[in-house]
Amino acid sequence: MKVTTTLALCLGLVSVAPIEANAQDGSWDYEASIYLFMTETNTSITSPTQQIDATLSFSDALDNLDFAFMGAFSASNGRWSFIADYMVTDVSFGNATPGPAFSSLDTAVKTQIFNGYAAYRVYQDPKTAVDLGAGFRWYKTDTDFTLQPGTMPGGTTSVGDDWVDPLIAVRARMQFNDRWSGTAFADYGGFESGSDTWQVLLTADYALNDNWLLRGGYRYIEVNHNINGSAYEFDQSGPIFGATYRF
């Protein structure tokens, strides 16, 4: 078992400032959050001659995580919000293979994702706020699938590419009481044959004071794209836990 880096940082996919504060004119509000993001990872490549599927379960995530970092910056003024979010994950793991043709499948996956959004508040009352947004997702992958020899010789299939997909997004916040609130965020993009991507983030938020907020929730992100005539698929999902500082 190798030594792993297990800290994942995820900042600011959702606005967590009090709903009334965003209606103030001329003032900017900022926020930064730090999270532990525990993921299940699924990835596959399908060509005209073969299909390879690899899965890293949630329970094995820490043992197989080489490195993960996620960070973003969010700023809001009045009804407008601007969000930049960067994520990188590097994992390597093994899977059993069906039948005797190959003894196992070893997979090394490094992905980078940069999301950028501009959002506008279309509805607001004292308990609820809804934002609509648009932006883009830049995605880069370097993935190696290595089939170990069985009755057939092994081999490695490498997948490397990067691209940009346009996005639309929606975000909703619900204020339950002075301490508790909830946030739901979703985006979808691609809008062309052979390329689509989407994401969902749900959190429950607890305010310790005016500046600090604790958060727990669930996140799912999926990317599908044609790379050199092969269908590439990737998704990560799992719980997130962390703290947000608002300033």
Protein Blocks (a to p, Z undefined) as FASTA:
>chain_A
ZZddfbdcdehkbccbdfklmmpghiacddddddddddddddddddfkbccdddddfklm
mmmmmbdcdddddddehjbccdddddddddddddddedjkbgbdcddddddddddddddd
fbdcfkbccdddddddddddddddddddffbccdddddddddddddddddddddfblmbc
cddddddehjpghiacddddddddddfblmbccddddddddddddeehiacddddddddd
dddddZZ
